[in-house]
Amino acid sequence: MTPLSDEQIAFVQGALPGVILHEAMSKHTNFRLGGPAALYVVASSSDGLLTAVQTALQAGIPFYVFGGGSNILVSDDGYKGLMIQAANREMSIHENRVKCESGVITAFVARKSAEAGLSGFEWAVGVPGTIGGAVYGNAGCFGGEIKDVVATVDAYRLSDGSRMEYPNAACAFGYRDSLFKHEPHVILGCTLTLQPGDTDAAMRTLNEINARRKAKQPLAEASAGCMFKNFDFRDESELKALRRNSDIPQGMIEAKRLSAGWLVDQAGLLGKTMGNIKVSDKHGNFIINTGGGRAQDVVAMTSLVKMKIRDEFGIMLEDEVQLVGFGE
Ligand SMILES: Cc1cc2nc3c(=O)[nH]c(=O)nc-3n(C[C@H](O)[C@H](O)[C@H](O)COP(=O)(O)OP(=O)(O)OC[C@H]3O[C@@H](n4cnc5c(N)ncnc54)[C@H](O)[C@@H]3O)c2cc1C
């Protein structure tokens, strides 16, 4: 990617007074790694988010909208355009409808909804990042997915510059997938529909979920959560065709989903280290930066894991984490 010209930088600085030059992305990602963004701005309102995007378009420079940085891997060379952090954080609850801007922290929405006696989003209390990021990747855990509670998504469609209100059915939600992964949009907010319930019960569920997560996942470490999608299979014949198909837990057979963490564990890769990058000892689908790690070592580690799983099981794992600034 060609470096930005002085004119482009001056144009962006004129239009976005808060813009920062050469901002280390390691400060803004849960992985605690990634090189500098040529330009960086925090958008603290939805209008500000749109202004930042339109400024980048007018200046003819690439841009990347992100939220909490909990599901991105930024290259060691950084990003040679404008990184825009969605920090538009307005939220309101009316009866059983929760309206949030895309930069609202997901765990905050889960907690506030439970406190308001609403049920159905407790599972999200441990999902780091923002609602915009959760909608983008159809975040989920413990049997819940955001697709089950989204009523509408407010988004700016980049192909024709129109602001859309997508009903749930138009969002093409799938396993860690949505329309927004395939057609460029800036997610501005969404409305969730939850079930009226009981505050005490919702808070109990929320606390139980927090405790279960802490027991199973290395939450205090620098990571991007699960690196790989779990492997879904359609029927037993697909399972029988695998290179190695013994000892698969019954629960996974019934769910027709092999956990990527289990596959990594079975391949003997727990604790595997490369530079300062390590496969967690606690959960095989978490790759950890133990301090001063490099994005290129994460890429090397994910390649090694994928090859090992392909060789042992005949399964090609897919990335769950989004790569930023690679191959430019
Ligand atoms: C310890 C840990 C545990 C995790 N556990 C889970 C889990 O249980 N379940 C789960 O699903 N995920 C989990 N994750 C992954 C991550 O938290 C989720 O994917 C989360 O929803 C990402 O939100 P974010 O704001 O951090 O997104 P970011 O990392 O900032 O961005 C992720 C992607 O979303 C896009 N995006 C973000 N905001 C917008 C917007 N406003 N408009 C357009 N695109 C946008 C970005 O361009 C990027 O491609 C975990 C991560 C960590 C570090």
The ligand as an SDF file (V2000), in Angstrom:
LIG
                    3D

 53 58  0  0  0  0  0  0  0  0999 V2000
  -10.6110  -13.2880   26.2030 C   0  0  0  0  0  0  0  0  0  0  0  0
  -11.5580  -13.2630   25.0390 C   0  0  0  0  0  0  0  0  0  0  0  0
  -12.7160  -14.0150   25.0700 C   0  0  0  0  0  0  0  0  0  0  0  0
  -13.6020  -14.0080   23.9780 C   0  0  0  0  0  0  0  0  0  0  0  0
  -14.7310  -14.7540   24.0500 N   0  0  0  0  0  0  0  0  0  0  0  0
  -15.5940  -14.7450   23.0120 C   0  0  0  0  0  0  0  0  0  0  0  0
  -16.8060  -15.5100   23.0620 C   0  0  0  0  0  0  0  0  0  0  0  0
  -17.0910  -16.1760   24.0340 O   0  0  0  0  0  0  0  0  0  0  0  0
  -17.6240  -15.4710   21.9880 N   0  0  0  0  0  0  0  0  0  0  0  0
  -17.3410  -14.7280   20.8730 C   0  0  0  0  0  0  0  0  0  0  0  0
  -18.1380  -14.7380   19.9120 O   0  0  0  0  0  0  0  0  0  0  0  0
  -16.2080  -14.0020   20.8040 N   0  0  0  0  0  0  0  0  0  0  0  0
  -15.3400  -13.9850   21.8260 C   0  0  0  0  0  0  0  0  0  0  0  0
  -14.1890  -13.2510   21.7620 N   0  0  0  0  0  0  0  0  0  0  0  0
  -13.8980  -12.4970   20.5460 C   0  0  0  0  0  0  0  0  0  0  0  0
  -14.3840  -11.0310   20.5870 C   0  0  0  0  0  0  0  0  0  0  0  0
  -14.5070  -10.5940   21.9100 O   0  0  0  0  0  0  0  0  0  0  0  0
  -15.7230  -10.8740   19.8710 C   0  0  0  0  0  0  0  0  0  0  0  0
  -15.5800  -11.2450   18.5280 O   0  0  0  0  0  0  0  0  0  0  0  0
  -16.2280   -9.4160   19.9830 C   0  0  0  0  0  0  0  0  0  0  0  0
  -17.5750   -9.3710   19.6520 O   0  0  0  0  0  0  0  0  0  0  0  0
  -15.4340   -8.4610   19.0960 C   0  0  0  0  0  0  0  0  0  0  0  0
  -15.8230   -7.1360   19.4100 O   0  0  0  0  0  0  0  0  0  0  0  0
  -14.7980   -5.9290   19.2380 P   0  0  0  0  0  0  0  0  0  0  0  0
  -15.5350   -4.6690   19.4180 O   0  0  0  0  0  0  0  0  0  0  0  0
  -13.6120   -6.1080   20.0980 O   0  0  0  0  0  0  0  0  0  0  0  0
  -14.3840   -6.1120   17.7180 O   0  0  0  0  0  0  0  0  0  0  0  0
  -12.9970   -5.6990   17.0730 P   0  0  0  0  0  0  0  0  0  0  0  0
  -11.9490   -6.6790   17.4600 O   0  0  0  0  0  0  0  0  0  0  0  0
  -12.7310   -4.2860   17.3290 O   0  0  0  0  0  0  0  0  0  0  0  0
  -13.3580   -5.9100   15.5360 O   0  0  0  0  0  0  0  0  0  0  0  0
  -13.6710   -7.2050   15.0700 C   0  0  0  0  0  0  0  0  0  0  0  0
  -14.2460   -7.0750   13.6530 C   0  0  0  0  0  0  0  0  0  0  0  0
  -15.4890   -6.3750   13.7310 O   0  0  0  0  0  0  0  0  0  0  0  0
  -15.4730   -5.2570   12.8660 C   0  0  0  0  0  0  0  0  0  0  0  0
  -16.1960   -4.1590   13.5220 N   0  0  0  0  0  0  0  0  0  0  0  0
  -16.1640   -3.8130   14.8210 C   0  0  0  0  0  0  0  0  0  0  0  0
  -16.9700   -2.7440   15.0380 N   0  0  0  0  0  0  0  0  0  0  0  0
  -17.4990   -2.4160   13.8400 C   0  0  0  0  0  0  0  0  0  0  0  0
  -18.4020   -1.3920   13.4010 C   0  0  0  0  0  0  0  0  0  0  0  0
  -18.9250   -0.4970   14.2380 N   0  0  0  0  0  0  0  0  0  0  0  0
  -18.7230   -1.3550   12.0920 N   0  0  0  0  0  0  0  0  0  0  0  0
  -18.2110   -2.2560   11.2170 C   0  0  0  0  0  0  0  0  0  0  0  0
  -17.3620   -3.2430   11.5730 N   0  0  0  0  0  0  0  0  0  0  0  0
  -17.0110   -3.3160   12.8660 C   0  0  0  0  0  0  0  0  0  0  0  0
  -13.9940   -4.8930   12.6860 C   0  0  0  0  0  0  0  0  0  0  0  0
  -13.7920   -4.2220   11.4460 O   0  0  0  0  0  0  0  0  0  0  0  0
  -13.3410   -6.2660   12.7270 C   0  0  0  0  0  0  0  0  0  0  0  0
  -13.3550   -6.8610   11.4540 O   0  0  0  0  0  0  0  0  0  0  0  0
  -13.3070  -13.2270   22.8350 C   0  0  0  0  0  0  0  0  0  0  0  0
  -12.1430  -12.4550   22.8080 C   0  0  0  0  0  0  0  0  0  0  0  0
  -11.2750  -12.4560   23.9020 C   0  0  0  0  0  0  0  0  0  0  0  0
  -10.0470  -11.6000   23.8430 C   0  0  0  0  0  0  0  0  0  0  0  0
  1  2  1  0
  2  3  1  0
  2 52  2  0
  3  4  2  0
  4  5  1  0
  4 50  1  0
  5  6  2  0
  6  7  1  0
  6 13  1  0
  7  8  2  0
  7  9  1  0
  9 10  1  0
 10 11  2  0
 10 12  1  0
 12 13  2  0
 13 14  1  0
 14 15  1  0
 14 50  1  0
 15 16  1  0
 16 17  1  0
 16 18  1  0
 18 19  1  0
 18 20  1  0
 20 21  1  0
 20 22  1  0
 22 23  1  0
 23 24  1  0
 24 25  2  0
 24 26  1  0
 24 27  1  0
 27 28  1  0
 28 29  2  0
 28 30  1  0
 28 31  1  0
 31 32  1  0
 32 33  1  0
 33 34  1  0
 33 48  1  0
 34 35  1  0
 35 36  1  0
 35 46  1  0
 36 37  1  0
 36 45  1  0
 37 38  2  0
 38 39  1  0
 39 40  1  0
 39 45  2  0
 40 41  1  0
 40 42  2  0
 42 43  1  0
 43 44  2  0
 44 45  1  0
 46 47  1  0
 46 48  1  0
 48 49  1  0
 50 51  2  0
 51 52  1  0
 52 53  1  0
M  END
$$$$
